[in-house]
Every structure is written in C-alpha cells, then in structure tokens.
Amino acid sequence: MANRTKRKILNISLPPELYKEVEKLSKEQAKAKGEFVREVIRQYVAADRRWKQIRLWGEESAQRLEIKDQGDVESIIEQYRREQGP
C-alpha cells in the first residue's frame, strides 16, 4: 500500500477507436486497462530515452569525425570499403 500513496492520478480521454484497441489489447494480455496503459507509457519513455542517447552519440561521433553532411558519410564508407578489400 505504501507505493500506492506515492502515485499520481492521470485522467485522459481517448477516441472510441483507440479505447476499443486498448480494451482489446489489455484483454489479450490479461491485464487491467490501467496496468496496460502504464506499461505502454513505460515502454514509450524508455524508447524515447534510448533514442535521445543514440542521437547524442551520433552528434558526438559526427563532431569527432568532422562529419558535416551526407557526402562526408559516403566518403567514410567508401574509405572503409577500400580498406576492407574485396
């Protein structure tokens, strides 16, 4: 019960089609609608966090490799392929 007191309530409205989809999927997964929606939000937050890390890594890599445009990327790929040989 201690965990419940720390929760916040979020009321949302959904279009009927989306609500039906939530009902269907939550039944298929044998979860209450609330738990299903919480899990979907957890997954979205985790994916968003991961994509932010990937974008940051990409930006840092581009700076380190002095990549300014698509042409630079293509040059790096061509050089790598030449080094690897047939």
C-alpha positions in Angstrom: 0.0 0.0 0.0 2.9 2.4 0.7 3.6 2.5 -3.0 0.0 3.5 -3.9 0.2 6.6 -1.8 3.0 7.9 -3.9 1.1 7.5 -7.2 -0.5 10.4 -9.1 -3.7 10.1 -11.0 -3.8 11.0 -14.7 -7.2 11.2 -16.3 -7.2 11.0 -20.1 -9.9 10.8 -22.8 -9.4 8.6 -25.8 -11.2 8.5 -29.2 -13.6 5.5 -29.2 -11.4 3.6 -31.7 -8.3 3.9 -29.6 -10.2 3.0 -26.4 -11.5 -0.2 -28.1 -7.9 -1.0 -29.1 -6.7 -0.6 -25.5 -9.6 -2.8 -24.3 -8.8 -5.5 -26.9 -5.0 -5.5 -26.2 -5.3 -5.4 -22.4 -7.7 -8.4 -22.6 -5.3 -10.3 -24.9 -2.5 -9.7 -22.4 -4.8 -10.4 -19.4 -4.0 -7.0 -17.8 -6.3 -4.4 -16.4 -6.6 -1.4 -18.8 -4.8 0.8 -16.3 -1.8 -1.5 -16.0 -1.7 -2.0 -19.7 -1.6 1.8 -20.3 1.1 2.2 -17.6 3.2 -0.4 -19.3 2.8 1.3 -22.7 3.8 4.6 -21.2 6.9 3.0 -19.5 7.9 1.5 -22.9 7.5 4.8 -24.6 9.5 6.7 -22.0 12.3 4.0 -22.2 12.3 4.2 -26.0 12.4 8.0 -26.0 15.3 8.0 -23.6 17.2 5.4 -25.7 16.7 7.4 -28.9 18.0 10.5 -27.1 21.1 8.6 -26.2 21.5 7.4 -29.8 21.1 10.9 -31.2 23.6 12.3 -28.7 26.1 9.5 -29.6 25.5 10.3 -33.3 26.1 14.1 -32.8 29.3 13.4 -30.8 30.5 11.0 -33.4 29.8 13.4 -36.2 31.8 16.1 -34.3 34.7 13.7 -33.5 34.9 12.5 -37.1 34.3 16.1 -38.5 31.2 14.9 -40.5 29.3 17.9 -41.9 27.0 16.3 -44.5 25.9 13.2 -46.3 28.9 13.5 -48.6 31.3 13.1 -45.6 29.4 10.0 -44.6 29.7 8.5 -48.1 33.4 9.2 -48.2 34.0 7.5 -44.8 32.0 4.4 -46.1 34.0 4.3 -49.3 37.3 4.6 -47.5 36.2 1.8 -45.1 35.3 -0.5 -48.0 38.6 0.2 -49.8 40.5 -0.7 -46.6 38.5 -4.0 -46.2 39.2 -5.1 -49.8 37.2 -7.4 -51.9 
